[in-house]
Amino acid sequence: MIIKSATFICSNTKVSALPTANMPEYAFIGRSNVGKSSLINMLVNQHGLAKTSQRPGKTQLINHFLINEKWYIVDLPGYGYAKVSKNSREKWEIFIRNYITKRESLQCVFVLIDSRLEPQKIDLEFCCWMGEIQIPFVLAFTKADKQSTVKTNQNVAAFKKALAGWFEEIPPSFVTSAEKGGGKEEILQFISQVNLDFAMPVLTPKNDY
């Protein structure tokens, strides 16, 4: 797939205010500071499309980016960042949960995992929740350029082994590097294939959730 255009459409805190669910969407989520914005920018060839920050927890909205006028990348707030108020964190969790469970055109969630780390409880718990609610997801291991290939492979294998206790089949995974473009072609090919099977959802009236 060749990315010809990538356009910021809107930011929201309510699923009811999102664009009409008439095109396939791919949501990106992970622990705060996992490299989500950098990965999105790399995939679409635009350095500043998704805002990056050294301050974890910066993304606090559901951000929609229209790709090639045909599908969306959705940038979701990171989870697991403690240095925000409890009230703010609870609000994020509610609208993330509402988006993932109620968005009719959501095709797949990319769960980003820092490849430099051993399996983290919060990542495993989020993946298990995705499995419980039966939302399709894949794993995208980030920052692979920050260490040796051997170390990355060890951490990826350890994460998959940890998930094996919960899943009969481990979701597809991609090893990525925002700086070097690693994983880009594989991810875009995956999205291209899923897009082929997109069926227009039967839209229900929007509630103010």
C-alpha positions as CSV (number, residue, x, y, z in Angstrom):
1,M,0.0,0.0,0.0
2,I,1.2,3.5,-0.9
3,I,0.2,6.3,1.4
4,K,-0.9,9.2,-0.8
5,S,-2.6,11.4,1.8
6,A,-3.0,11.5,5.6
7,T,-5.3,14.2,7.1
8,F,-6.2,15.1,10.6
9,I,-10.0,15.1,10.9
10,C,-11.0,15.7,14.5
11,S,-10.4,15.2,18.2
12,N,-13.1,14.1,20.6
13,T,-13.9,12.9,24.1
14,K,-17.3,11.5,23.1
15,V,-17.8,8.6,20.8
16,S,-21.1,10.1,19.8
17,A,-19.2,13.0,18.2
18,L,-16.9,10.9,16.0
19,P,-17.1,10.8,12.2
20,T,-19.7,8.7,10.6
21,A,-18.6,5.0,10.8
22,N,-18.6,4.4,7.1
23,M,-14.9,3.5,6.6
24,P,-12.6,1.0,8.2
25,E,-10.8,2.2,11.3
26,Y,-7.6,1.0,13.0
27,A,-7.0,2.1,16.6
28,F,-3.5,2.5,18.1
29,I,-3.1,2.3,21.8
30,G,-0.4,1.4,24.4
31,R,1.2,2.4,27.6
32,S,2.0,6.1,27.8
33,N,5.3,7.0,26.0
34,V,5.4,3.7,24.1
35,G,6.1,5.6,20.9
36,K,2.6,5.6,19.5
37,S,2.6,9.0,17.8
38,S,6.0,8.3,16.3
39,L,4.9,5.0,14.8
40,I,1.8,6.6,13.3
41,N,3.9,9.4,11.7
42,M,6.2,6.8,10.3
43,L,3.4,4.8,8.8
44,V,1.9,7.8,7.0
45,N,5.1,9.5,6.0
46,Q,4.3,12.7,7.9
47,H,6.6,13.7,10.7
48,G,4.2,16.0,12.6
49,L,0.8,14.4,11.9
50,A,0.4,12.8,15.3
51,K,1.8,15.0,18.0
52,T,4.8,13.5,19.8
53,S,5.9,14.5,23.3
54,Q,8.5,13.6,25.8
55,R,5.8,14.0,28.4
56,P,3.8,10.8,28.9
57,G,0.0,11.1,28.9
58,K,-0.1,14.0,26.3
59,T,-2.7,12.3,24.1
60,Q,-6.0,12.8,26.0
61,L,-8.4,12.7,23.1
62,I,-9.6,10.3,20.4
63,N,-7.8,11.6,17.3
64,H,-9.0,10.6,13.8
65,F,-6.7,10.7,10.8
66,L,-8.1,9.9,7.3
67,I,-5.7,7.9,5.2
68,N,-5.9,7.9,1.4
69,E,-9.5,9.1,1.7
70,K,-10.5,5.5,2.4
71,W,-9.7,4.5,6.0
72,Y,-8.9,5.9,9.4
73,I,-6.0,5.6,11.9
74,V,-7.3,6.4,15.3
75,D,-4.9,7.6,18.0
76,L,-6.2,6.7,21.4
77,P,-4.9,8.0,24.8
78,G,-2.2,5.9,26.4
79,Y,-3.0,3.8,29.4
80,G,-1.2,3.3,32.7
81,Y,0.2,6.7,33.3
82,A,-0.2,7.5,37.0
83,K,0.8,11.2,37.1
84,V,-2.6,12.5,36.2
85,S,-5.6,13.0,38.4
86,K,-7.7,10.0,39.3
87,N,-10.7,11.8,37.8
88,S,-9.0,12.4,34.5
89,R,-7.7,8.8,34.3
90,E,-11.2,7.5,35.0
91,K,-12.7,9.7,32.2
92,W,-10.0,8.4,29.7
93,E,-10.8,4.8,30.7
94,I,-14.5,5.3,30.1
95,F,-14.3,6.8,26.7
96,I,-11.5,4.4,25.6
97,R,-13.8,1.5,26.7
98,N,-16.8,3.1,24.9
99,Y,-14.9,3.6,21.7
100,I,-13.4,0.1,21.6
101,T,-16.7,-1.7,22.4
102,K,-19.2,0.5,20.5
103,R,-17.5,1.8,17.4
104,E,-19.1,-0.1,14.5
105,S,-16.4,0.5,11.9
106,L,-13.4,-0.5,14.2
107,Q,-11.6,-3.3,12.3
108,C,-8.7,-4.0,14.6
109,V,-6.8,-2.5,17.5
110,F,-3.0,-2.2,17.4
111,V,-1.7,-2.7,20.9
112,L,1.7,-1.2,21.1
113,I,4.3,-2.9,23.4
114,D,7.8,-1.5,24.2
115,S,10.1,-4.1,22.8
116,R,12.9,-3.1,25.3
117,L,10.9,-4.3,28.3
118,E,10.1,-7.7,29.7
119,P,6.3,-8.4,29.8
120,Q,4.5,-5.7,31.7
121,K,1.4,-6.7,33.8
122,I,-0.6,-3.7,32.5
123,D,0.0,-4.7,28.8
124,L,-0.9,-8.3,29.5
125,E,-4.1,-7.3,31.3
126,F,-5.2,-5.0,28.5
127,C,-4.6,-7.8,25.9
128,C,-6.6,-10.2,28.0
129,W,-9.5,-7.6,28.3
130,M,-9.4,-7.3,24.5
131,G,-9.7,-11.1,24.3
132,E,-12.6,-11.2,26.8
133,I,-14.7,-8.7,24.8
134,Q,-13.6,-10.4,21.5
135,I,-12.2,-7.3,19.8
136,P,-9.7,-8.2,17.1
137,F,-6.2,-6.9,17.9
138,V,-2.6,-7.3,16.9
139,L,0.7,-6.6,18.7
140,A,3.1,-3.9,17.5
141,F,6.4,-4.0,19.3
142,T,8.0,-0.6,19.2
143,K,11.5,0.9,19.5
144,A,13.3,-2.2,18.1
145,D,16.2,0.0,16.9
146,K,17.0,0.9,20.5
147,Q,18.6,-2.4,21.3
148,S,20.0,-5.6,19.6
149,T,17.8,-7.8,17.5
150,V,18.6,-10.7,19.9
151,K,17.2,-8.7,22.9
152,T,14.1,-7.6,21.0
153,N,13.4,-11.2,19.9
154,Q,13.8,-12.4,23.5
155,N,11.3,-9.8,24.8
156,V,8.9,-10.5,22.0
157,A,9.0,-14.2,22.7
158,A,8.6,-13.7,26.4
159,F,5.5,-11.5,25.9
160,K,4.0,-14.1,23.6
161,K,4.7,-16.9,26.1
162,A,3.0,-14.9,28.8
163,L,-0.1,-14.4,26.6
164,A,-0.2,-18.1,25.7
165,G,-1.6,-18.8,29.2
166,W,-4.7,-16.8,28.2
167,F,-5.1,-17.3,24.4
168,E,-5.4,-20.4,22.4
169,E,-3.9,-18.5,19.4
170,I,-1.6,-15.6,19.8
171,P,-2.6,-12.5,17.8
172,P,-0.4,-11.4,14.8
173,S,2.6,-9.3,15.8
174,F,4.9,-6.8,14.1
175,V,8.3,-5.5,15.2
176,T,8.7,-1.8,14.5
177,S,11.1,1.0,14.5
178,A,9.7,4.5,14.0
179,E,13.2,5.9,13.2
180,K,14.2,3.2,10.7
181,G,10.8,2.4,9.2
182,G,10.9,-1.2,10.5
183,G,7.5,-3.0,10.2
184,K,6.0,-0.3,8.0
185,E,5.4,-2.5,4.9
186,E,4.1,-5.4,7.0
187,I,1.6,-3.3,8.9
188,L,0.3,-1.5,5.8
189,Q,0.0,-4.8,4.0
190,F,-2.0,-6.2,6.9
191,I,-4.4,-3.2,6.8
192,S,-4.7,-3.4,3.1
193,Q,-5.9,-7.0,3.4
194,V,-8.3,-6.3,6.2
195,N,-9.8,-3.4,4.2
196,L,-10.7,-5.8,1.4
197,D,-13.2,-7.5,3.7
198,F,-14.7,-4.3,5.1
199,A,-18.5,-4.4,5.1
200,M,-20.5,-1.2,5.8
201,P,-21.9,-1.5,9.3
202,V,-25.5,-1.1,10.1
203,L,-25.4,2.1,12.1
204,T,-27.4,2.5,15.3
205,P,-28.6,5.9,16.5
206,K,-25.8,7.7,18.5
207,N,-26.1,8.0,22.2
208,D,-24.3,10.7,24.2
209,Y,-21.7,8.3,25.7
